[in-house]
Amino acid sequence: MAATGQVMAYRCEQCGSPEIVALSLLYEQGTRSFSGRFTSGVSQSFTAKVASPPSPRNYVRALFGWGFAMFFCVFWGIAGFRGILQHPQKTESLEGAVLFLFCLGFLFFLGMVFHFRRIARYNREVHPHLHSDWAHTFMCRRCGKYSLIRP
């Protein structure tokens, strides 16, 4: 008699249940998009939120944080510099403060550039590995244990 090649189903390591499902499938099944005449959006179940894929880091938060500080220093530095040019006799003590503000603005600019480089390196090197691990992670529907199963 010939043996038929059956695929062995994965079982949970903790409870032995065959009811394991990929996180990507849980995410897909629990995410619904809707649109109406005046509204549109996405709704997610609690399970889909838990099973959501890792997201890459965003540049917006760093841009607003560092950019605001840089803009503040450069704006007041320019205002002080214009005051020095308009009234050179009365504003001799402002030169140090204006120079300090410009240097501080430049340091904030360098901080923003280095922060952007860290975000880019994370998105290029770390995020693909996290996403790959997420794509190969399964959850048992009976006990809730997560398992990383590589092909």
C-alpha positions as CSV (number, residue, x, y, z in Angstrom):
1,M,0.0,0.0,0.0
2,A,1.3,3.4,-1.0
3,A,1.7,6.0,1.7
4,T,0.1,9.3,1.0
5,G,2.1,12.4,1.8
6,Q,0.1,14.3,4.3
7,V,1.2,17.6,5.7
8,M,1.7,17.6,9.4
9,A,-0.2,20.4,11.0
10,Y,1.6,22.5,13.5
11,R,0.5,22.1,17.1
12,C,0.9,24.5,20.1
13,E,3.9,23.8,22.2
14,Q,2.1,24.6,25.4
15,C,-1.3,22.9,25.1
16,G,-0.9,20.7,22.0
17,S,-3.9,22.3,20.2
18,P,-3.8,22.3,16.4
19,E,-5.7,25.6,16.4
20,I,-2.8,27.9,15.7
21,V,-3.1,30.8,13.3
22,A,-0.6,33.3,11.8
23,L,-0.6,36.8,13.2
24,S,-0.9,38.2,9.6
25,L,-4.1,36.3,9.2
26,L,-5.5,37.5,12.5
27,Y,-4.6,41.0,11.5
28,E,-6.3,40.7,8.1
29,Q,-9.4,39.1,9.5
30,G,-9.9,41.7,12.2
31,T,-9.3,44.8,10.1
32,R,-12.2,46.3,8.2
33,S,-12.3,49.5,6.2
34,F,-15.5,51.4,5.8
35,S,-16.7,54.3,3.9
36,G,-19.9,56.3,3.8
37,R,-21.1,59.5,2.3
38,F,-19.3,61.7,4.8
39,T,-17.0,59.4,6.7
40,S,-14.4,56.7,6.0
41,G,-11.9,54.9,8.0
42,V,-10.7,51.6,9.4
43,S,-12.0,49.6,12.4
44,Q,-10.1,46.9,14.1
45,S,-10.9,44.2,16.6
46,F,-8.8,43.9,19.7
47,T,-7.1,40.8,18.4
48,A,-6.2,42.6,15.2
49,K,-4.7,45.4,17.2
50,V,-2.6,43.0,19.2
51,A,-1.6,41.1,16.0
52,S,-0.7,44.3,14.1
53,P,2.6,44.3,12.2
54,P,5.5,46.4,13.5
55,S,5.5,49.8,11.9
56,P,8.6,51.7,10.7
57,R,9.6,54.8,12.6
58,N,8.3,58.1,11.4
59,Y,10.2,61.3,10.7
60,V,7.4,63.7,11.6
61,R,7.9,63.6,15.4
62,A,11.6,64.3,15.1
63,L,11.0,67.0,12.6
64,F,8.6,68.9,14.8
65,G,10.7,68.5,18.0
66,W,14.1,69.4,16.6
67,G,12.6,71.8,13.9
68,F,10.7,73.8,16.5
69,A,13.7,74.2,18.7
70,M,15.9,75.1,15.7
71,F,13.3,77.6,14.4
72,F,13.0,79.2,17.8
73,C,16.7,79.8,18.2
74,V,17.3,81.0,14.6
75,F,14.2,83.3,14.7
76,W,15.3,85.1,17.9
77,G,18.9,85.1,16.7
78,I,17.9,86.9,13.5
79,A,15.7,89.3,15.5
80,G,18.7,90.1,17.8
81,F,21.0,90.4,14.8
82,R,18.6,92.9,13.2
83,G,18.5,94.8,16.4
84,I,22.3,95.0,16.5
85,L,22.4,96.3,12.9
86,Q,19.7,98.9,13.5
87,H,21.1,100.2,16.8
88,P,24.8,99.4,17.0
89,Q,25.6,101.7,19.9
90,K,22.9,100.5,22.3
91,T,23.2,96.8,21.8
92,E,26.8,95.9,22.5
93,S,25.8,93.3,25.1
94,L,23.5,91.5,22.7
95,E,26.3,90.1,20.5
96,G,27.1,87.2,22.8
97,A,23.4,86.2,23.2
98,V,22.9,86.4,19.4
99,L,25.9,84.3,18.7
100,F,24.8,81.8,21.4
101,L,21.4,81.5,19.8
102,F,22.8,80.9,16.3
103,C,25.2,78.2,17.7
104,L,22.4,76.6,19.6
105,G,20.2,76.6,16.4
106,F,23.1,75.0,14.5
107,L,23.4,72.3,17.3
108,F,19.7,71.6,17.0
109,F,20.1,71.3,13.3
110,L,22.9,68.7,13.8
111,G,20.8,66.9,16.3
112,M,17.9,66.7,13.8
113,V,20.2,65.3,11.1
114,F,21.7,62.7,13.4
115,H,18.2,61.7,14.6
116,F,17.0,61.3,11.0
117,R,20.0,59.1,10.3
118,R,19.1,56.9,13.3
119,I,15.6,56.6,12.1
120,A,16.7,55.7,8.6
121,R,19.2,53.1,9.9
122,Y,16.4,51.6,12.1
123,N,14.0,51.4,9.1
124,R,16.7,49.9,6.9
125,E,18.3,47.4,9.3
126,V,16.0,46.6,12.2
127,H,12.5,46.9,10.9
128,P,12.8,44.3,8.1
129,H,13.9,41.7,10.7
130,L,11.0,42.6,13.0
131,H,8.6,42.4,10.1
132,S,10.0,39.0,9.1
133,D,9.6,37.7,12.6
134,W,6.0,39.0,12.7
135,A,5.2,37.3,9.4
136,H,6.4,33.9,10.8
137,T,4.7,34.2,14.2
138,F,1.7,32.1,15.1
139,M,-0.7,32.3,18.0
140,C,-2.6,29.5,19.6
141,R,-6.4,30.2,19.7
142,R,-6.9,28.1,22.7
143,C,-4.2,29.2,25.2
144,G,-2.9,32.4,23.5
145,K,0.8,31.4,23.3
146,Y,2.9,33.0,20.5
147,S,5.3,30.8,18.5
148,L,7.9,31.8,16.0
149,I,7.9,29.1,13.3
150,R,10.4,29.4,10.5
151,P,9.8,27.5,7.3
